[in-house]
């Protein structure tokens, strides 16, 4: 049994961490922090967690006693918290972007923040870095857009079938966080599709960083906000460098992800859909259709709060401690 702390437990990712951890056979949730909701039961903020006898605490990082801590904090805040925890031999899974980049300069350029406490971390994509995750003390949990985009791209790039990727993602509004904004105001969101950060979203260099480790490739990325609560549907377009069939491409993906517990390759007649992964830690990948110009289309679907955030974080924790990788995460999606 390990003791777990969550710093920043009042947001959507904090609620999802708690939803899964409450059913984990090897975890004791010891501390959940929130300055705003100090001494308030978590169910007052997360109504789906009624019955859990846990209150938020306003406690500093240096006072947390745990084996592992999830930092569900804003970008720029984690870097001021994580070093103290690591120094005290507490393992950390950081859900912010503070430790995802191999280059501090690149982080500072795209996030517009000065990084005051760089540390060595492992990028927490289990399908790629499982062995490194097993030995890590600090995991940089991937961004939500990058998770679906990278998983849908790697096999193509590894086989040298593509060198330029156009990545088009549609995301649910929960990806914007729990605090309401003008962009997430119902009249501005409903019955609409809103592109944003069209050529300069900060997840683009994160996708580029990871995909280019498998081959010489350029990535262009555009996100869209759509009127759904959960999920990211990513469509990847590229022109094939070799004459290859859809059947062959699908076989490449099946071979690459053959032993992965949370990646499902769809049959040709089945297009990945958000409702098939909603609430689950699965990433569905499919389509593999090739048009008359040798353009191939790959589609992935994830739940942005689960495989795109908290579920993947718990998957990483399971790997770090040698638990069954699917422990507490073995749930299917919510369709319809």
C-alpha positions, -999 to +999 in steps of 0.1 A: +000+000+000+013+034-009+003+069+003-007+093-024-010+131-023-028+153-049-018+189-051-045+209-068-074+185-063-103+208-070-100+209-108-113+184-133-080+164-134-080+163-096-116+149-097-106+122-122-075+112-102-098+107-072-124+088-092-099+062-103-077+061-071-107+054-049-109+020-066-072+012-065-063-018-043-028-005-035-034+032-028-043+052+002-053+088-007-037+107+022-037+143+012-057+164-014-049+201-014-069+231-022-065+266-008-100+277-019-118+247-004-098+240+027-116+217+052-145+211+027-154+176+017-144+168-018-179+159-028-189+195-025-167+202-055-168+168-071-205+157-066-198+123-082-175+114-053-201+113-026-193+089+002-156+095+002-145+107+037-118+131+024-115+168+029-094+193+010-064+207+029-045+239+025-011+225+031+023+234+017+043+209-004+070+206+023+044+194+048+030+166+026+039+131+037+033+107+009+051+081-013+040+098-045+024+131-053+003+141-084+008+178-091-024+189-109-013+225-109-012+253-135+018+257-158+044+277-140+033+266-106+046+230-106+082+241-111+080+258-077+066+227-060+082+197-076+119+202-065+110+203-028+091+169-032+119+153-052+144+164-026+124+146+000+125+114-020+088+117-029+080+105-064+061+130-086+038+128-116+034+164-129+003+170-150+014+205-161+037+213-190+067+224-168+088+193-173+077+179-207+103+196-229+138+183-235+149+219-240+143+246-214+146+272-240+118+257-260+096+256-229+102+292-222+095+302-258+062+284-261+049+289-225+062+325-221+076+316-186+110+316-171+118+281-159+134+285-125+138+249-114+147+225-143+150+188-133+155+156-152+122+139-160+107+111-180+080+119-206+051+098-194+039+081-225+039+044-215+037+031-250+071+046-257+089+051-224+077+022-202+112+010-192+123+046-183+090+052-164+098+021-142+129+038-128+118+074-127+113+097-098+097+125-119+072+119-146+061+147-170+026+136-179+019+143-216-005+170-228-039+159-239-035+169-276-001+153-278-012+120-264-037+113-292-016+129-319+017+111-310+001+077-307-016+081-340+016+093-357+045+071-345+040+040-366+038+060-398+069+080-390+089+050-377+082+031-410+094+062-429+060+065-447+055+102-439+077+133-434+050+160-430+020+156-407-010+179-406-027+173-372-063+185-368-078+181-334-113+187-320-115+190-282-142+190-256-146+220-234-134+203-202-099+207-216-101+244-209-104+236-172-130+242-145-129+280-145-155+295-169-142+318-196-156+338-225-146+310-249-164+284-228-195+305-222-224+284-235-238+309-261-203+312-276-196+275-276-229+258-285-237+251-321-202+262-331-167+250-339-140+274-328-105+271-341-079+287-318-041+291-316-043+281-352-006+279-360+010+285-326-005+262-300+020+252-273+012+216-277+026+216-313+063+216-303+055+189-278+041+167-305+071+176-328+096+168-300+083+132-295+074+122-331+107+134-346+125+108-323+111+082-347+121+099-379+127+131-399+093+147-398+076+181-396+044+186-377+017+213-382-011+214-357-045+232-353-069+226-324-107+233-324-130+237-295-163+219-300-195+217-279-189+185-261-177+180-226-151+153-229-129+139-256-104+147-283-108+135-319-076+139-339-074+136-376-039+132-391-034+139-428-002+131-447+009+122-482+026+087-483+062+085-494+058+049-506+031+029-524+014+010-496-021-002-490-045+006-462-044-030-452-006-028-448-007+004-428-033-011-404-011-042-400+018-018-391-003-002-364-015-035-350+021-048-348+033-017-331+006-016-304+001-054-301+009-056-264-004-022-254-033-025-229-049+009-237-044+013-274-071-003-296-068-005-334-102-002-351-115-023-379-118-006-413-155-001-411-153+014-376-142+051-373-129+061-338-156+079-318-155+099-286-184+080-270-164+047-273-136+061-251-155+086-229-146+081-193-119+055-201-082+053-205-083+039-240-069+055-272-088+042-303-069+046-336-084+038-370-095+049-405-063+042-425-080+054-457-059+064-487-073+087-514-064+090-551-036+115-543-019+091-519-032+111-489-037+088-459-060+097-430-054+084-395-079+092-367-075+088-330-100+093-301-092+098-264-109+112-233-089+143-227-093+140-189-084+103-187-058+091-213-051+127-219-044+135-182-054+117-150-058+082-163-025+082-180-010+096-148-023+067-128-011+043-156+024+058-151+021+053-113+011+017-118+042+012-139+065+030-114+054+007-086+051-025-105+013-028-101-009-042-128-009-015-154-046-016-157-052-015-119-082+008-113-083+019-150-099-012-165-132+005-174-149+007-207-162+039-224-196+054-219-217+050-251-240+066-260 
